[in-house]
């Protein structure tokens, strides 16, 4: 047994790994950080939703994302990031040159303590061996949370909300987020990146939710 394996085993004894979905200490399913009860309930996105989301927002994945995003559980960045990275490897085997994430405003970053999309982007960048550009895209306006708005208001809410601060001219860029609902945020970011000269823009969220999906209990903190 290697030193690293022994150390990880010791850490599991001191701080047992919890399933991201149910938050109980349970053995993970093979090839998944989720336990055997939760892993089969993860639904890969298909059809239109698969264009910008890896999984369907619901069940244990929705519970994990709410716990991660609103419950201060930054420890879930690793299993959720690994889940998204696996999907990204299948979808983008080659050709990407830069990875950015949907940024949160500095005010919300101070409130939450971490940037949930950026942590997911780090995992994806590592898996794809593509450079993560955390400072390339910034949010310049502090806006009301998207989850509190209707479909049309969401587009107005994020208009002219982002700026590109680094040269992405001629690059193939992948944008990462945790949840995609109406797609208004992704659309505005894609427009901003095109105006900045990006050669191509792909969009991938961990989960895709219907526009009328109920918001998280404390969606007032949403990015």
C-alpha positions as CSV (number, residue, x, y, z in Angstrom):
1,X,0.0,0.0,0.0
2,X,1.3,3.4,-1.0
3,X,1.8,6.2,1.5
4,X,-0.9,8.2,-0.2
5,X,-3.4,5.4,-0.1
6,X,-2.6,4.8,3.6
7,X,-3.1,8.5,4.3
8,X,-6.4,8.6,2.5
9,X,-7.6,5.6,4.5
10,X,-6.6,7.2,7.7
11,X,-8.5,10.4,6.7
12,X,-11.6,8.2,6.0
13,X,-11.5,6.9,9.5
14,X,-11.0,10.3,11.1
15,X,-13.5,12.1,8.9
16,X,-15.6,9.5,7.0
17,X,-16.6,10.4,3.5
18,X,-20.3,11.3,3.2
19,X,-22.5,10.7,0.2
20,X,-23.1,14.2,-1.4
21,X,-26.7,13.2,-2.1
22,X,-28.0,11.9,1.2
23,X,-25.1,13.2,3.4
24,X,-24.9,9.8,5.2
25,X,-21.6,7.9,5.7
26,X,-22.1,5.2,3.1
27,X,-19.8,3.3,0.7
28,X,-19.6,5.1,-2.7
29,X,-20.9,3.3,-5.7
30,X,-18.2,2.2,-8.2
31,X,-17.1,5.1,-10.4
32,X,-19.2,7.6,-8.4
33,X,-18.8,9.5,-5.2
34,X,-22.5,9.0,-4.5
35,X,-23.6,6.0,-2.5
36,X,-25.3,2.9,-3.9
37,X,-28.7,4.3,-3.1
38,X,-28.2,7.7,-4.6
39,X,-26.0,7.0,-7.6
40,X,-28.7,5.2,-9.7
41,X,-30.9,8.2,-9.3
42,X,-28.5,10.6,-11.1
43,X,-30.1,11.3,-14.5
44,X,-27.9,12.2,-17.4
45,X,-29.3,15.1,-19.4
46,X,-30.6,14.2,-22.8
47,X,-32.2,16.1,-25.8
48,X,-32.3,19.9,-25.6
49,X,-31.0,20.0,-22.0
50,X,-27.9,18.0,-22.9
51,X,-26.7,20.9,-25.0
52,X,-25.6,22.8,-21.9
53,X,-26.0,20.5,-18.9
54,X,-24.5,17.2,-17.8
55,X,-27.3,16.0,-15.5
56,X,-30.9,16.7,-14.8
57,X,-31.5,18.9,-11.7
58,X,-33.4,16.7,-9.3
59,X,-33.2,14.0,-6.6
60,X,-30.0,13.5,-4.8
61,X,-28.0,15.7,-7.2
62,X,-30.3,18.7,-6.5
63,X,-29.9,18.0,-2.7
64,X,-26.1,17.9,-3.1
65,X,-26.0,21.2,-5.1
66,X,-28.2,23.0,-2.5
67,X,-26.1,21.7,0.3
68,X,-22.9,22.8,-1.5
69,X,-24.1,26.2,-2.7
70,X,-26.3,27.4,0.1
71,X,-25.1,25.3,3.1
72,X,-21.5,26.3,3.1
73,X,-20.4,22.8,2.2
74,X,-17.3,23.6,0.1
75,X,-16.1,20.1,0.8
76,X,-18.6,18.9,-1.8
77,X,-16.7,20.7,-4.5
78,X,-14.5,17.7,-5.0
79,X,-17.2,15.0,-5.6
80,X,-19.4,17.3,-7.6
81,X,-16.4,18.6,-9.6
82,X,-15.3,15.0,-10.3
83,X,-18.8,14.2,-11.5
84,X,-18.8,17.2,-13.9
85,X,-15.2,16.5,-15.0
86,X,-16.2,12.9,-16.1
87,X,-19.1,14.3,-18.2
88,X,-16.8,17.0,-19.7
89,X,-14.2,14.4,-20.7
90,X,-16.9,12.5,-22.6
91,X,-18.2,15.6,-24.3
92,X,-15.0,17.5,-25.0
93,X,-12.2,15.0,-25.7
94,X,-10.0,17.6,-27.4
95,X,-9.9,21.1,-28.8
96,X,-10.6,23.4,-25.8
97,X,-8.0,26.1,-25.0
98,X,-9.4,27.9,-21.9
99,X,-11.9,27.2,-19.2
100,X,-13.8,30.0,-17.3
101,X,-16.7,29.8,-14.8
102,X,-19.8,31.9,-14.4
103,X,-18.5,34.5,-11.9
104,X,-20.2,35.7,-8.8
105,X,-20.1,39.3,-7.6
106,X,-17.4,40.1,-4.9
107,X,-20.2,41.0,-2.5
108,X,-21.8,37.5,-2.9
109,X,-18.4,35.9,-2.7
110,X,-17.8,37.5,0.7
111,X,-21.3,36.3,1.9
112,X,-20.8,32.7,0.6
113,X,-17.1,32.4,1.3
114,X,-16.3,30.5,-1.9
115,X,-17.1,30.6,-5.6
116,X,-19.0,27.4,-6.3
117,X,-18.7,27.5,-10.1
118,X,-15.0,28.3,-10.0
119,X,-14.3,25.2,-7.8
120,X,-16.1,23.0,-10.3
121,X,-14.1,24.6,-13.1
122,X,-10.9,23.7,-11.4
123,X,-11.8,20.1,-11.4
124,X,-12.8,20.2,-15.1
125,X,-9.7,22.0,-16.1
126,X,-7.5,19.4,-14.3
127,X,-9.4,16.5,-16.0
128,X,-9.2,18.0,-19.5
129,X,-5.6,19.4,-19.0
130,X,-6.9,22.8,-20.1
131,X,-5.9,26.1,-18.5
132,X,-8.4,27.5,-16.1
133,X,-8.7,31.3,-16.4
134,X,-10.3,32.3,-13.1
135,X,-9.8,36.1,-13.6
136,X,-10.7,36.3,-17.3
137,X,-14.4,36.8,-16.8
138,X,-15.8,39.0,-14.1
139,X,-19.3,40.1,-12.9
140,X,-19.4,43.9,-12.8
141,X,-22.9,44.4,-11.5
142,X,-24.5,43.0,-8.3
143,X,-27.9,41.8,-9.4
144,X,-31.0,40.3,-7.8
145,X,-30.8,36.5,-7.7
146,X,-32.0,34.8,-10.9
147,X,-34.0,32.3,-8.9
148,X,-36.3,35.0,-7.7
149,X,-37.2,36.3,-11.2
150,X,-39.4,35.3,-14.1
151,X,-38.1,34.1,-17.5
152,X,-38.1,37.5,-19.2
153,X,-36.8,39.4,-16.2
154,X,-33.8,37.0,-16.0
155,X,-32.5,38.2,-19.4
156,X,-32.8,41.8,-18.4
157,X,-31.2,41.1,-15.0
158,X,-27.9,39.8,-16.5
159,X,-27.7,42.2,-19.4
160,X,-24.2,43.9,-19.5
161,X,-23.4,42.1,-16.3
162,X,-20.1,40.6,-17.3
163,X,-16.8,41.8,-18.6
164,X,-13.7,40.0,-20.1
165,X,-10.5,41.1,-18.4
166,X,-8.0,38.9,-20.1
167,X,-7.2,38.2,-23.7
168,X,-9.3,35.3,-25.0
169,X,-9.1,36.2,-28.6
170,X,-9.1,33.3,-31.0
171,X,-9.5,30.7,-28.2
172,X,-11.9,27.8,-27.8
173,X,-13.5,28.5,-24.4
174,X,-15.6,26.3,-22.1
175,X,-17.9,28.0,-19.6
176,X,-18.7,26.1,-16.4
177,X,-21.6,26.6,-14.0
178,X,-23.4,24.6,-11.3
179,X,-27.0,24.9,-12.5
180,X,-28.6,26.1,-15.8
181,X,-32.2,27.1,-15.8
182,X,-33.5,29.4,-18.6
183,X,-30.0,29.8,-20.1
184,X,-30.2,33.6,-19.8
185,X,-26.9,33.8,-17.9
186,X,-25.1,31.5,-20.3
187,X,-26.5,33.4,-23.3
188,X,-25.2,36.8,-21.9
189,X,-21.8,35.3,-21.1
190,X,-21.5,33.8,-24.6
191,X,-22.4,37.2,-26.2
192,X,-19.7,38.8,-24.0
193,X,-17.1,36.3,-24.9
194,X,-17.9,36.5,-28.6
195,X,-17.6,40.3,-28.5
196,X,-14.2,39.8,-26.8
197,X,-13.0,37.7,-29.8
198,X,-13.3,34.1,-28.5
199,X,-13.2,31.7,-31.4
200,X,-15.8,29.3,-30.0
201,X,-17.8,29.0,-26.8
202,X,-19.2,25.9,-25.2
203,X,-21.3,25.9,-22.1
204,X,-21.6,23.1,-19.5
205,X,-23.4,23.1,-16.2
206,X,-23.4,20.3,-13.7
207,X,-27.2,20.2,-13.8
208,X,-30.0,21.6,-15.9
209,X,-33.3,22.6,-14.3
210,X,-36.6,23.6,-15.9
211,X,-37.3,27.3,-15.7
212,X,-40.3,26.6,-13.4
213,X,-38.4,24.4,-11.1
214,X,-38.8,25.4,-7.4
215,X,-35.9,27.4,-6.1
216,X,-33.7,26.3,-3.3
217,X,-35.0,27.2,0.2
218,X,-32.5,30.1,0.5
219,X,-32.3,31.1,-3.1
220,X,-32.0,34.7,-2.0
221,X,-28.3,33.9,-1.9
222,X,-28.1,32.6,-5.4
223,X,-25.4,33.9,-7.8
